């Protein structure tokens, strides 16, 4: 079985994330980036499934040159090979264009039995790309699962909600997004880091995929950011010294702020 994992290189959440002053897109050059934390769960799940049957795991991403770092991390964790769709025309692509490029890349990879993704990217947090890819490829989509079983040509996932847990089943091939409850991602070992340097790593352009540049990028986006206002700096809070009236003053504050 061949498993494809979609990953994304995102700005480090611990850093001060900003937008480009020229086109109001996310500034990816001025901040350190890394493999999206939520995608690590998808990589781990793919590796767990693959190790039981010696299956192939290929990781796929699209983005600028530095996005290759996310693929290298996944290779170090144990993925078999990697594909990077890298093209200047991709800059500013929205979810619709992203799903087009990734679906086309998956078709070029070929013979993919299972597509795994994280529940969202930590920079966009839209959670729509997996369903869009499934629609483009004509595949079933099983989303937000916290437990996954692959057997007998089908996937079975448990989706936990606020009021109930649902068991969702679909025939392979399928697209599945997993939550951060599904496993505990491994750390790359020294052996894995060294082995990753020799694993197949392909870089494709839009021309390699046969995707027209007019279909992607900021000019093709269905929505754009027109203006940006920085979050105001934090102000010093009010300190209440309990002199016997602390409880009363706390209630007054909550009422004034309409919290109660």
N, C-alpha and C positions, 0 to 999 in steps of 0.2 A: 504494500500500500504506500502511496505517496501522499505525504501531508505537507501542505503549504501554510506557513504562518506569516501573516501580515504584521509588520512592525513599523514603528515610526520613531524618528529621531526628533526629540522635543527639547525646548529650553529647560534647563535645570530649574525646578520649582523653588529651590533654595536661593536662586539668584534673583536679582531685580529684573523682571521681564518688562520689555518696552516694545513700542511699535516704531516702525520706520517713519521718519518725518517726511519722506518723499511720497510714499504711496499708502501709508497707514497699514501696511501688512506687519505681521509679527517679525520683530528683529531677531533673526537667527544667527547673524554674524557677530553681533556684539555681546553675546552671552554664551556661556558654556552649554553644551547640549549632551544628551545621553539617551539611551534606549528608554522609551516610555515605560514607567514602572508597571502600568497595567498590561503592557504587552509581554512582560516577563512571565506572567501567569500563563499566557497562551503558548509561549515557547516551552515552558516547563511541561505543560499538559501534552504537547506534541511529542516531546522527548520521552515522557512516561509511556505514552501509547506505543511509540516506535520501538522502544527498548524491549518491549514484551514480544515483538515479532520481527525485529530487525528491519523495520520500515525506514523509508527515506524521509527526511525532514528538510525542506527547502524554505529559507526565509526570504521574504520579498519586501522591499520598501521603494518609495519614490521620494525624491528630494534632492537638495544640493549635494555637493561633494562630501560635506562633513556628515551627511546622513549615513555614509558607509560605516561610521563608528557603531551605529546601532546594529548593523548586520554582523560586524566583527564580534560584538558582545554575544550575540545569539550563536555564532559559530563556536565561540569559546565555551558556551554552555553545553554544546554538543550537537548543534544542527549539522546536517550533512553538507549543504551548499547554500549559496546566497545569490540573489539577483537584485541589482540596484538600477532602477530606472532614474537616470540623471539627465536633465535637459534644462537649459536656461529658460525655455518657454514655459516650464511648469510653475515658475514663480507666481504666487498669488492664486493658485488654483483653489476652487471651492470643493465642497464634498461631491458635487455632481461630476466635476472633471476628475477628481481623485478616483472615484469609483470606476469611471471609464478607463483610465490608465491602468489601474490595478486589475480590473477584470480582463482587459486585453492582454496584460502580462501573464496572468494565470493561464489564459488560453494558449499563449505561446510556450509556456513551461510545459503544458500538456499532461494528460493522464493524471490529474490531481484528484484524489479520492475524497480528501477532507481539507477544508480551508478553516483555519483557526485564527481568531483575532481576540484582542482584549475587548473589554466592555466599552471602552472609549479611549481617546487620546487625552493625555493630561494637559494639552495646550488648547485643544478645541472643545473637548467634552460633549460632542454632539451625538455620538453613538449611532449615527445613521449610515455610515459607509458600508458596514457588513451587509445590511439589508439591501442597499443599493446594488452592491456587487452581486448578491444572490439573484436579484431581479434581472440584472443585465445578462447573467449567465444561465438563467432559467433553472436555478437550483433552489432547493428548500433552504430556509434560514431558521436556525434555532438560536435564539439570543438570550443573553444574560443567564447562563447556566452556572450553577455552583457545584455541580457534580455531573460527570460525563462518562458514558460507557459506549464503547465502539465494539460491536460484535455482529456477526451474521449479516453483514452488508447494510447495517443501519446504525444510527447514533441515537442514544437515549440520554436526555439531559433533564436535570431537576432545576426548575426555576423557582426561587424563593421570593414570595411577595410579602406585603405587610400582613395580609390576612390568611394566606394559604400558600402551599407549595404545589407547583404543577409539574407533571412529568410529560415532557414533549419528546416525540419520536419522529425521525425522518430517515428516509432511505439515502444511502450514499450514491453519488457524491453530494455533499452538503456544505453549507457555510455555517459555522458555529462561533458565537462570541461567548467568552467565559468571564466570570467575575473574579474578584480578588479573594473569594472564599474557596476557590476550587483546589488550591494547593499552596505549597511554599516553594517559590523558585530557588533553584540551586545557585551557588556561587561558582564561577568558573575556577577549575583547578589549574595548577601549573601545567599539568599534562594537556588539559584542554586548551589552554592559551597557546601552547606551542603547536599543538595539532591544527589549530584554526588557521595558522599561517599557510598551510599546504592544501586547504580545502578549496574546491572550485568556487570562484567568485566572478560573476559576469556583470558587466555594466551595459545597459541598453539605453538607447536614445528613443525619442518619439518616432524617428524614422524607422528604427528597428521594429517597432510595434505597428507601424502603419497608421499611427494616429496623427491627424492634422493638428498643427500647432494652434490653429484658430479655435479649436475645441477646448483648449485648456488655458491656464494663466489668468491673470487679473482681468484682462479685457473680455474674457468669456464668462467671468463669474456672475452669478445671478444676484449677488448682493455684495456691496462694498462698504467699507468703513469711511465715512465722509469727514468725521472730526473726532479728535481724541482730547480728553481732559484728564490730567493726572489726578490720582487720588490725593485729597488734601492731607497734609502731614498730621500725625496724631497729636492731640493736645493733652496736657496734663489732666488727669482725672481728679475728681473731688474726693478728698480724704475725709472720712468721718471718724472722729474719735469718740468712742463709746463712753459717754459720761452719765449713762443711765437713760439717755434719750436716743441712743443709736438705732434701736429698732424702729422708733417712730420716724426718724429722719430717713431711714431706708425705705419705709413704706411711702413716705411723701415723694421721694425721688422716683419710685416705680410708678406712682400715680401720675406724676408730672410728665413722665416719658410715655405714658399710656401703655405700660407693660401689664398693668392690672386694672 
